[in-house]
Amino acid sequence: MNPLLVKPALDLVSNVFDRIFPDKEQAQKAKQAFMAESAKLEQAETKEFHDFIVAYEGDGANVHPVLQVLRGSVRPVLTYGLVILYGYGFINPTEFTPQNMQSLFQLNLISLGFWYGERALNNLGLNLGAKTK
């Protein structure tokens, strides 16, 4: 199920259960049963997707260690390259145009934002990855 639709759908179902069942306790039991069933379905969908990925790409135990290192080093090598290139352009400004330096700066922001952005947002109190209840 689409994660953006879960909260509105659960709110709608909650209102429906409140109208169908006149007894509050009975409505609460029906809501809990529905929530448990929807959690099972979501877990089954997640497991199905995980199994598909493992079947398609293979799990980590079946991959050669050299290939594991190569797969895990793509983002760090790209980040190091961008930082080194930006530093070189900063030290030797005659070899890069201002437009090139601006592009490198933006690429570095994206790259470093990927690595440290979540931590910075959490420190600001904006926990965007938190699960809602």
C-alpha positions in Angstrom: 0.0 0.0 0.0 1.2 3.5 -0.7 2.6 5.0 2.5 1.1 8.4 1.8 -2.4 6.8 1.8 -2.1 4.8 5.0 -2.8 7.6 7.5 -5.8 9.0 5.6 -7.2 5.5 5.0 -6.8 4.5 8.7 -8.5 7.8 9.8 -11.4 7.0 7.3 -11.7 3.5 8.6 -11.7 4.7 12.2 -14.6 7.0 11.4 -16.5 4.2 9.6 -16.1 1.9 12.6 -17.3 4.6 14.9 -20.5 4.9 12.9 -21.1 1.2 12.3 -20.7 0.1 15.9 -22.8 2.0 18.4 -20.8 0.5 21.3 -17.5 2.2 21.8 -15.8 -0.9 23.1 -17.0 -3.0 20.1 -15.8 -0.2 17.7 -12.4 -0.2 19.4 -12.0 -4.0 19.1 -12.9 -3.8 15.4 -10.4 -1.0 14.9 -7.7 -3.0 16.7 -8.5 -6.1 14.6 -8.3 -4.0 11.4 -5.0 -2.4 12.4 -3.5 -5.8 13.2 -4.7 -7.2 9.8 -3.4 -4.2 7.9 0.0 -4.5 9.8 0.2 -8.1 8.7 -0.6 -7.2 5.1 2.0 -4.4 5.1 4.6 -6.8 6.6 3.7 -9.4 4.0 4.2 -6.8 1.2 7.5 -5.7 2.6 8.7 -9.4 2.9 7.5 -10.0 -0.7 9.5 -7.0 -1.9 12.6 -8.1 0.1 12.4 -11.6 -1.3 12.1 -10.2 -4.8 15.2 -8.1 -4.3 17.2 -11.0 -2.8 16.1 -13.3 -5.7 17.0 -10.6 -8.3 20.3 -9.4 -6.9 21.3 -12.2 -4.5 22.0 -11.8 -0.9 25.3 -10.6 0.5 26.6 -14.0 1.5 26.6 -15.2 -2.1 28.5 -12.2 -3.5 32.3 -12.3 -3.8 34.0 -10.1 -1.2 35.7 -8.0 -3.8 32.4 -7.2 -5.4 31.0 -6.3 -2.0 33.7 -3.8 -1.5 33.2 -2.3 -5.0 29.4 -2.1 -4.4 30.0 -0.4 -1.0 32.6 2.0 -2.2 30.7 3.8 -5.0 29.3 6.6 -2.9 32.4 7.2 -0.7 34.7 7.3 -3.8 32.4 9.7 -5.5 32.3 11.9 -2.4 36.0 11.9 -2.0 36.4 12.8 -5.7 34.1 15.7 -5.5 35.7 17.1 -2.3 39.2 16.7 -3.8 38.1 18.3 -7.0 36.5 21.2 -5.2 39.5 21.7 -3.0 41.8 21.6 -6.1 39.6 24.3 -7.7 39.7 26.4 -4.6 43.5 26.2 -4.4 43.9 26.8 -8.2 41.1 29.3 -9.1 42.6 30.0 -12.5 41.9 26.5 -13.7 38.1 26.5 -12.9 35.5 29.0 -14.0 33.1 30.4 -11.4 30.3 28.4 -13.0 32.4 25.2 -12.6 33.1 26.0 -9.0 29.4 26.7 -8.3 28.5 23.4 -9.9 31.1 21.6 -7.8 29.8 23.3 -4.7 26.2 22.2 -5.4 27.4 18.6 -6.1 29.3 18.7 -2.8 26.2 19.9 -1.0 24.2 17.1 -2.4 26.8 14.5 -1.6 27.6 15.7 1.9 23.9 16.2 2.5 23.4 12.6 1.8 26.0 11.6 4.3 25.3 14.0 7.1 21.9 15.5 6.4 19.8 13.2 8.5 22.0 13.7 11.5 21.8 17.5 11.2 18.0 17.4 10.9 17.8 15.2 13.9 20.0 17.6 15.9 17.6 20.4 14.9 14.7 18.3 16.2 13.3 17.5 12.7 13.2 13.7 12.8 11.8 13.1 9.3 12.5 9.4 9.4 10.5 8.7 12.5 7.5 6.4 12.2 4.2 7.9 13.0 1.8 6.0 15.3 
